[in-house]
Amino acid sequence: MNGAQDLGGMMGFGPVRPETDEPFFHAEWEKRALALTLACGALGEWNIDISRHTRESIPPPRYLALSYYEIWFEALNELLSKRGLLADGPAKPTRNPPLSAANVAAMLARGGPCDRPAPNPPVFSVGEKVRSRNIHPAGHTRLPRYARGKQGVIEQVQGCFVFPDSNGHGQGENPQWVYSVAFSGPELWGDGSDPTLTVSIDAWESYLDRA
């Protein structure tokens, strides 16, 4: 969706100012926000793409007024509320049991791999020119708005992975091939862009057509 999270290349928001020696967390409560998000995600009631889409669905004026972990916390509250996990009374059964402290390290080490067996051979190959589709879905997508309808070159075939656009809406994993696609600065930003600039994005197969 074209939400407030998709600001790449947009003007009017000021420069990006990286912090020197930026800490992992700026306040103690941010650690808790991250821990709660991971612990609740381990209950199995939603996947990472549903979680991302929930954050993206925060109305833009609200989204832009929140800090990074405030966005996470607000989305977590929405996910828990929709599934009745914040209601009074007996605890509602969940797909997975609550995560115990003893199992946290193993869960973090295991991660959440999203690579899957390929259902078919890749359509595109390294060096091939492609054009990203100019899509504006109402739901979740990982194709950045600034890179839609642009011509690029396949740099690498990454493998086959869960398709976020369907997984984010409970419509199945629908694994697809993912490609690293290189776009020139002028192709993305116009004639005034640095001609030596190249931007690479990872694009699922259904985002691309042959150029």
CORURDA-V825690 format. One record per backbone hydrogen bond with DSSP energy under -0.5 kcal/mol. CO is the residue of the C=O (numbers start at 1). NH is the residue of the N-H. If there is no record, write none. Layout:
co=CO nh=NH
co=CO nh=NH
This chain:
co=1 nh=3
co=3 nh=6
co=5 nh=7
co=7 nh=10
co=15 nh=17
co=16 nh=18
co=19 nh=22
co=27 nh=30
co=27 nh=31
co=28 nh=31
co=28 nh=32
co=29 nh=33
co=30 nh=34
co=31 nh=35
co=32 nh=36
co=33 nh=37
co=34 nh=38
co=35 nh=39
co=36 nh=40
co=37 nh=41
co=38 nh=42
co=40 nh=43
co=41 nh=44
co=43 nh=96
co=47 nh=51
co=48 nh=52
co=49 nh=53
co=50 nh=54
co=51 nh=55
co=52 nh=56
co=53 nh=57
co=55 nh=58
co=59 nh=62
co=59 nh=63
co=60 nh=64
co=61 nh=65
co=62 nh=65
co=62 nh=66
co=63 nh=66
co=67 nh=71
co=68 nh=72
co=69 nh=73
co=70 nh=74
co=71 nh=75
co=72 nh=76
co=73 nh=77
co=74 nh=78
co=75 nh=79
co=76 nh=80
co=77 nh=81
co=78 nh=82
co=79 nh=83
co=80 nh=85
co=80 nh=86
co=81 nh=84
co=84 nh=87
co=100 nh=103
co=101 nh=104
co=103 nh=107
co=104 nh=108
co=105 nh=109
co=106 nh=110
co=107 nh=111
co=114 nh=162
co=125 nh=128
co=128 nh=154
co=129 nh=211
co=130 nh=152
co=131 nh=209
co=133 nh=135
co=142 nh=144
co=144 nh=147
co=145 nh=148
co=147 nh=150
co=150 nh=132
co=152 nh=130
co=153 nh=182
co=154 nh=127
co=156 nh=158
co=156 nh=180
co=159 nh=178
co=160 nh=116
co=161 nh=176
co=162 nh=164
co=163 nh=166
co=163 nh=167
co=164 nh=168
co=166 nh=169
co=166 nh=171
co=167 nh=170
co=173 nh=163
co=176 nh=161
co=177 nh=205
co=178 nh=158
co=178 nh=159
co=179 nh=181
co=179 nh=203
co=180 nh=155
co=180 nh=156
co=181 nh=201
co=182 nh=153
co=183 nh=199
co=184 nh=188
co=185 nh=189
co=186 nh=190
co=190 nh=193
co=194 nh=197
co=197 nh=185
co=199 nh=183
co=201 nh=181
co=201 nh=203
co=203 nh=179
co=204 nh=207
co=205 nh=208
co=207 nh=133
co=209 nh=131
